[in-house]
Amino acid sequence: MPQIKRVKINGEEIRLLNNVLYLHYSEGDGYSLLLDTVITEVDARKYSHKDKAEVLLRYDDDKEESLDMFITGVTEVGNGDVPVLELEVNIDNHEKFRNLEVVNGDSIECKFPDPTVGITIEEVRKIDMPSDKIDITAILPIDLKEWLHSNNNISEILKEALYDYINKKASE
């Protein structure tokens, strides 16, 4: 089976860092096609509250396949884990995917492929760093308080100051 080159979800291309496409077999349910893909935290937030997705897979041989898949899992953002989007669809014709690894869900030795091997959260965040709003309470001299209130780019000032401080501490 060719490797996946591109993935579009609901018409929007997602950034692929790594993925595994495989079959899952369970005696009661039959075969399912599963796609576990490492995505950015920004993309993880987009799909964390969705149940289904129209998925377009483009392989490295330029063949395409469109599937209506269930979103069975999305890694929670903000815990330091590499984010993974898990997609699944039941299939009738597993012979079409005969070159894929088959994971037997009925087996005690069942081990699912892990797309996060060799990928760190720092690498993911270099591609697309999410931003979160935080509230900070500080006790400052009145002149600094007035200066902060007169500036519209407090977030940028704080971000730069924090990165400078982190880099200073790391070099000590």
N, C-alpha and C positions, 0 to 999 in steps of 0.2 A: 504494500500500500504506500502510495506517495506520502510525503510529509506535508503538513499543513503550512501554507505560506501566508494566508490571510484569513481573518475571521471578521465577519460583519454580524452585528447583533442589532436586530430591528433597523437595518439599513445603515448603521453607524459602525465604521471600522474601529476595532479595538487594537491597542498596542499589544503585540504578542511578545512575551519574553521567553516563555517555554510552554509546551503543552504535551499532553499525552492523550492519544485517542485509542480506546480499547473496547473490547466487548465484555460484558458482564453476563454470566449465565447463572440462573437460579431455577431449580427444578419446577417450582410453582409458577414463576413468572416468565420463563423463557429467556430470550436474549434481549439485552439493551445495549445501545451504543452510548458510550460515555466519553465526554471531552472534559478534561480537567486542564485549565489553562491559567498560568500565572499572569496576572494583570496588574495595573497600577492601582494604588489606593483610591485615586480619583474615579477610575472606572468601577472599582468595587462598590463605591457609594452609590453609583448610578443603578446598579443591578441588585442591591441588597434587599429591596422591597418588592421585587418582581418575582412572579412565579413561572412565567413562560417567556419564551423568546423565539423570534424567527431568526435562525442562524444560517448564514451563508458561509460555507467552507470553500476556500480556494486552495488547491493542492499545488505542489511545485511542478506538476506536469500541466498546470493551467486548467485542469478540470474543476468544475464547481459542483457543489451539492447544497441544496437548500433543505433545511430540516426545521420542523417545529419542535423545539426541545423544551423540557422542563428545567428550570433553574433549581437544582437540588441543594446548592450550598454556595455561600459567599463568605470568605474570611472576614471577620470583624476588623474594621479599620481602627488603628490607634493602639493596638496591643503589641506591636513590634514584630508580628508574624508576616511572612511573605503572603500577599493576598492571592487567593485562588478562587476562580469561578468554576463551579461544577455544573455541567449540563448533561442531561440524559434524555434519551428517547427510546421507547420500545421499538424493536424491529421484527419484521416477519421473516425477511430473507437475510439470514446471517451469512450465507455463502458469498454475498456481495462483498463482505468484509473479511474474507477468509485469511488474509495476510496479517490481521491484527492479533495482538495478544488477547487471549481469553482468560478472564479471571472467573473462577468457579466459586460463587458465593456460598455454595453448600459445603465447601471443603474447609476443614479446620486450618489448613495452611494458606487460606485465602489471603493474598497480599496485593493490595492495589498499587499501581504505579504512582510515583510521587514526582510531580512536575517541578517541585521546589528545590530539588537536589542541586547544589552548587550555586544557588541564587540567594543573595542576601537582601534584606530590606533596604540597606543603603544603596544597592544597585537599582532597586525599583524606584526609590525616591529621587535618584539622579535623573530619571526619565520624566517624572511628573510628581512634584511635591505638593501634597494637599495642604491647605491652610485651614485653621480652625480659629474661631473667635474665642478669646478668653477675656475675663474681667480681672483686673489687677488693682489691688488697693495698696497704696504706698504712702508713707509719711515722708514728705519732702519739705525742704525750706521753701518759704513762700515765693521767692523769686523763681525757683525751678517750676513750681506749680503754675505760676502765671505764664512762664515761658511755654510750658507744655500746652496750656489752654489756648495760647495764641498761634499754635502750629497745627496745620491740618494733616500732617503726615506722621503722626505719633507712631503708628504701626511700623512704618519704615525705619524711623529712628530707633525704636525699641528692638526691631529685628537686627539691625546693624550693630547696635550696642551688645546684644546678647551673643551674636556670632563672634564679635571682637573679644568678648570676655571668655567665651569657650575656647577660642584659639589661643589666647594668652595663657589660660590655665593648662591647656594641653602641652604647651611648650615649656612649662616650668619643670 
